[in-house]
Amino acid sequence: MRQITEDPAVLPILAGKALEICHFDPITLEDKGAKTCGKACYECLLDYGNQPDHKDLNRHSIRDLLAELSKSECRPAGGTGSRAERMAALLKRCDSKLEQRWLNLVDNLKLNPPSDAQYLIESCSTKPDFFYSEYSAAIYIDGPPHDEPDQIRSDEAITQRLMEMGYAVIRFHHNANWNEIFNRHPDIFGKSRA
């Protein structure tokens, strides 16, 4: 797993190998198993351990995704390279000084950085200030405009939609003790190493 995150060439190689295992030519996508393998066989997807799922397995349904992955370019969402380079890339995407202050605190406390900034979640019609993709966690940095009654109602509706879709939602109000909020969510932010 570490290789997949650290070496951008690994995921495309794995996807190409998966195409071969599923009887597809990784370059042309030609079905080399058309005569010997229908939806799946014991040489590609079937094994004794997944017998209850055999009826659902279909190598054709994953072909296009694997083809895309085999041609993909992999890089961390927050930027490539060192932590400093990733944090700099995230800082550039901040929409406010308050968001920059939050991100600098994450860095100073040596907490886990977000995977993205200003990440659009189309299904919920919202763009959290920061997003932790591994945890499906939407982070909002709420400044003074979020103290207005209409905005409070809007924020509550957004939070409800996200939670109904399985996202974790964490709001950092401008007057809150942010360290306490970080400490309540060590599974997402990690523990301070500062």
C-alpha positions as a Markdown table, in Angstrom:
| # | Residue | x | y | z |
|---|---|---|---|---|
| 1 | Met | 0.0 | 0.0 | 0.0 |
| 2 | Arg | 2.8 | 2.4 | 0.8 |
| 3 | Gln | 4.3 | 1.9 | -2.7 |
| 4 | Ile | 1.0 | 2.8 | -4.2 |
| 5 | Thr | 1.0 | 6.2 | -2.4 |
| 6 | Glu | 4.7 | 6.9 | -2.8 |
| 7 | Asp | 5.5 | 5.7 | -6.3 |
| 8 | Pro | 3.2 | 7.1 | -9.1 |
| 9 | Ala | 4.1 | 4.2 | -11.4 |
| 10 | Val | 2.8 | 1.4 | -9.2 |
| 11 | Leu | -1.0 | 1.8 | -9.6 |
| 12 | Pro | -0.9 | 1.9 | -13.4 |
| 13 | Ile | 1.3 | -1.2 | -13.4 |
| 14 | Leu | -1.1 | -3.1 | -11.0 |
| 15 | Ala | -4.1 | -2.1 | -13.1 |
| 16 | Gly | -2.4 | -3.4 | -16.3 |
| 17 | Lys | -1.6 | -6.7 | -14.5 |
| 18 | Ala | -5.2 | -6.9 | -13.4 |
| 19 | Leu | -6.3 | -6.5 | -17.0 |
| 20 | Glu | -4.1 | -9.4 | -18.0 |
| 21 | Ile | -5.4 | -11.6 | -15.2 |
| 22 | Cys | -8.9 | -10.8 | -16.4 |
| 23 | His | -7.9 | -12.0 | -19.9 |
| 24 | Phe | -7.7 | -8.5 | -21.5 |
| 25 | Asp | -4.8 | -7.2 | -23.5 |
| 26 | Pro | -3.7 | -4.2 | -21.4 |
| 27 | Ile | -2.9 | -2.1 | -24.5 |
| 28 | Thr | -5.7 | -2.9 | -26.9 |
| 29 | Leu | -8.3 | -4.2 | -24.4 |
| 30 | Glu | -8.9 | -7.2 | -26.7 |
| 31 | Asp | -10.7 | -10.0 | -24.9 |
| 32 | Lys | -8.2 | -12.9 | -25.0 |
| 33 | Gly | -10.5 | -15.1 | -22.9 |
| 34 | Ala | -13.7 | -14.8 | -25.0 |
| 35 | Lys | -13.5 | -18.5 | -25.9 |
| 36 | Thr | -12.5 | -19.9 | -22.5 |
| 37 | Cys | -13.9 | -17.5 | -19.9 |
| 38 | Gly | -17.4 | -16.0 | -19.8 |
| 39 | Lys | -18.1 | -13.5 | -17.1 |
| 40 | Ala | -15.4 | -15.0 | -14.8 |
| 41 | Cys | -13.3 | -18.2 | -14.3 |
| 42 | Tyr | -11.0 | -19.8 | -11.8 |
| 43 | Glu | -8.0 | -18.3 | -13.6 |
| 44 | Cys | -9.2 | -14.7 | -13.2 |
| 45 | Leu | -11.8 | -13.8 | -10.5 |
| 46 | Leu | -13.3 | -17.0 | -9.1 |
| 47 | Asp | -11.9 | -18.9 | -6.2 |
| 48 | Tyr | -13.2 | -21.2 | -3.5 |
| 49 | Gly | -13.4 | -18.3 | -1.0 |
| 50 | Asn | -15.7 | -16.2 | -3.0 |
| 51 | Gln | -18.2 | -18.9 | -4.1 |
| 52 | Pro | -21.2 | -17.1 | -2.7 |
| 53 | Asp | -20.3 | -14.1 | -4.9 |
| 54 | His | -19.7 | -16.0 | -8.2 |
| 55 | Lys | -23.0 | -15.0 | -9.7 |
| 56 | Asp | -22.1 | -11.3 | -9.2 |
| 57 | Leu | -18.5 | -11.4 | -10.5 |
| 58 | Asn | -18.0 | -10.1 | -14.1 |
| 59 | Arg | -14.6 | -9.3 | -15.5 |
| 60 | His | -16.3 | -7.1 | -18.2 |
| 61 | Ser | -17.7 | -4.7 | -15.6 |
| 62 | Ile | -14.2 | -3.8 | -14.3 |
| 63 | Arg | -12.4 | -3.6 | -17.7 |
| 64 | Asp | -13.0 | 0.1 | -18.4 |
| 65 | Leu | -12.0 | 1.2 | -14.8 |
| 66 | Leu | -8.8 | -0.9 | -14.9 |
| 67 | Ala | -8.0 | 0.5 | -18.4 |
| 68 | Glu | -8.4 | 4.1 | -17.0 |
| 69 | Leu | -6.2 | 3.2 | -14.0 |
| 70 | Ser | -3.6 | 1.7 | -16.2 |
| 71 | Lys | -3.2 | 5.0 | -18.0 |
| 72 | Ser | -3.5 | 7.2 | -15.0 |
| 73 | Glu | -1.0 | 9.5 | -13.5 |
| 74 | Cys | -1.0 | 9.2 | -9.7 |
| 75 | Arg | -0.1 | 12.0 | -7.3 |
| 76 | Pro | -1.2 | 13.1 | -3.9 |
| 77 | Ala | -4.3 | 15.4 | -4.1 |
| 78 | Gly | -2.7 | 18.0 | -1.9 |
| 79 | Gly | 0.4 | 18.3 | -4.1 |
| 80 | Thr | 3.4 | 16.2 | -4.7 |
| 81 | Gly | 6.7 | 15.9 | -2.9 |
| 82 | Ser | 7.5 | 16.7 | 0.7 |
| 83 | Arg | 5.0 | 17.7 | 3.4 |
| 84 | Ala | 6.1 | 21.3 | 3.0 |
| 85 | Glu | 5.4 | 21.2 | -0.8 |
| 86 | Arg | 2.0 | 19.6 | -0.1 |
| 87 | Met | 1.1 | 22.2 | 2.5 |
| 88 | Ala | 2.2 | 25.0 | 0.2 |
| 89 | Ala | -0.1 | 23.6 | -2.5 |
| 90 | Leu | -3.0 | 23.4 | -0.1 |
| 91 | Leu | -2.4 | 26.9 | 1.2 |
| 92 | Lys | -2.7 | 28.2 | -2.4 |
| 93 | Arg | -6.2 | 26.8 | -2.6 |
| 94 | Cys | -7.5 | 28.4 | 0.6 |
| 95 | Asp | -10.3 | 30.9 | 0.1 |
| 96 | Ser | -9.7 | 32.9 | 3.3 |
| 97 | Lys | -7.1 | 33.9 | 5.9 |
| 98 | Leu | -9.1 | 31.8 | 8.4 |
| 99 | Glu | -8.6 | 28.7 | 6.3 |
| 100 | Gln | -4.9 | 29.5 | 6.0 |
| 101 | Arg | -4.7 | 29.9 | 9.8 |
| 102 | Trp | -6.3 | 26.5 | 10.3 |
| 103 | Leu | -4.0 | 24.8 | 7.8 |
| 104 | Asn | -0.9 | 26.4 | 9.4 |
| 105 | Leu | -2.1 | 25.1 | 12.8 |
| 106 | Val | -2.4 | 21.6 | 11.3 |
| 107 | Asp | 1.1 | 21.9 | 10.0 |
| 108 | Asn | 2.5 | 23.4 | 13.3 |
| 109 | Leu | 1.0 | 20.6 | 15.3 |
| 110 | Lys | 2.3 | 18.1 | 12.8 |
| 111 | Leu | -1.3 | 16.7 | 12.3 |
| 112 | Asn | -2.3 | 14.8 | 9.2 |
| 113 | Pro | -2.8 | 17.2 | 6.4 |
| 114 | Pro | -6.0 | 17.1 | 4.4 |
| 115 | Ser | -6.0 | 15.3 | 1.0 |
| 116 | Asp | -7.6 | 18.3 | -0.7 |
| 117 | Ala | -8.9 | 21.8 | -0.4 |
| 118 | Gln | -12.1 | 23.2 | -1.9 |
| 119 | Tyr | -13.2 | 19.7 | -2.8 |
| 120 | Leu | -16.5 | 19.6 | -4.6 |
| 121 | Ile | -19.0 | 16.9 | -3.3 |
| 122 | Glu | -21.5 | 17.2 | -6.2 |
| 123 | Ser | -24.0 | 14.7 | -4.7 |
| 124 | Cys | -24.5 | 17.0 | -1.7 |
| 125 | Ser | -24.0 | 20.4 | -3.5 |
| 126 | Thr | -21.2 | 21.5 | -1.3 |
| 127 | Lys | -17.6 | 22.3 | -1.3 |
| 128 | Pro | -15.9 | 21.8 | 2.1 |
| 129 | Asp | -12.9 | 24.0 | 2.8 |
| 130 | Phe | -10.8 | 20.8 | 3.3 |
| 131 | Phe | -11.4 | 17.1 | 2.7 |
| 132 | Tyr | -9.8 | 13.9 | 4.1 |
| 133 | Ser | -10.6 | 11.4 | 1.3 |
| 134 | Glu | -9.4 | 8.4 | 3.3 |
| 135 | Tyr | -12.0 | 9.1 | 6.0 |
| 136 | Ser | -14.7 | 10.8 | 3.8 |
| 137 | Ala | -14.4 | 13.7 | 6.2 |
| 138 | Ala | -15.6 | 17.2 | 5.2 |
| 139 | Ile | -14.0 | 20.0 | 7.1 |
| 140 | Tyr | -15.5 | 23.5 | 7.3 |
| 141 | Ile | -13.8 | 26.5 | 8.7 |
| 142 | Asp | -16.7 | 28.7 | 9.7 |
| 143 | Gly | -15.9 | 32.5 | 10.0 |
| 144 | Pro | -18.2 | 35.2 | 11.3 |
| 145 | Pro | -20.6 | 35.0 | 8.3 |
| 146 | His | -21.6 | 31.6 | 9.6 |
| 147 | Asp | -23.1 | 33.2 | 12.7 |
| 148 | Glu | -26.0 | 34.6 | 10.8 |
| 149 | Pro | -29.3 | 32.7 | 11.3 |
| 150 | Asp | -29.9 | 32.0 | 7.6 |
| 151 | Gln | -26.3 | 30.7 | 7.2 |
| 152 | Ile | -26.6 | 28.6 | 10.4 |
| 153 | Arg | -29.7 | 26.9 | 8.9 |
| 154 | Ser | -28.0 | 26.4 | 5.5 |
| 155 | Asp | -24.9 | 24.9 | 7.3 |
| 156 | Glu | -27.1 | 22.5 | 9.3 |
| 157 | Ala | -28.9 | 21.4 | 6.1 |
| 158 | Ile | -25.5 | 20.8 | 4.4 |
| 159 | Thr | -24.3 | 18.8 | 7.4 |
| 160 | Gln | -27.4 | 16.7 | 7.5 |
| 161 | Arg | -27.1 | 15.9 | 3.7 |
| 162 | Leu | -23.5 | 14.9 | 4.1 |
| 163 | Met | -24.1 | 12.7 | 7.1 |
| 164 | Glu | -27.0 | 11.0 | 5.4 |
| 165 | Met | -24.6 | 10.1 | 2.5 |
| 166 | Gly | -22.0 | 8.7 | 5.0 |
| 167 | Tyr | -19.6 | 11.6 | 5.3 |
| 168 | Ala | -18.1 | 12.7 | 8.5 |
| 169 | Val | -18.5 | 16.5 | 9.0 |
| 170 | Ile | -16.3 | 18.6 | 11.3 |
| 171 | Arg | -16.9 | 22.3 | 11.7 |
| 172 | Phe | -14.2 | 24.6 | 13.1 |
| 173 | His | -16.1 | 27.7 | 14.3 |
| 174 | His | -13.9 | 30.9 | 14.4 |
| 175 | Asn | -14.4 | 31.2 | 18.1 |
| 176 | Ala | -14.0 | 27.6 | 19.0 |
| 177 | Asn | -10.9 | 26.0 | 20.6 |
| 178 | Trp | -9.5 | 24.3 | 17.5 |
| 179 | Asn | -7.1 | 22.1 | 19.6 |
| 180 | Glu | -10.0 | 20.6 | 21.4 |
| 181 | Ile | -11.7 | 19.7 | 18.1 |
| 182 | Phe | -8.5 | 18.2 | 16.8 |
| 183 | Asn | -8.2 | 16.1 | 20.0 |
| 184 | Arg | -11.8 | 14.8 | 19.6 |
| 185 | His | -10.9 | 13.3 | 16.2 |
| 186 | Pro | -7.5 | 11.6 | 16.4 |
| 187 | Asp | -8.7 | 9.0 | 13.9 |
| 188 | Ile | -8.7 | 11.8 | 11.2 |
| 189 | Phe | -6.1 | 14.3 | 12.3 |
| 190 | Gly | -3.7 | 12.1 | 14.2 |
| 191 | Lys | -2.1 | 13.2 | 17.5 |
| 192 | Ser | -0.1 | 16.4 | 17.8 |
| 193 | Arg | 3.6 | 15.7 | 17.5 |
| 194 | Ala | 4.6 | 19.4 | 18.1 |
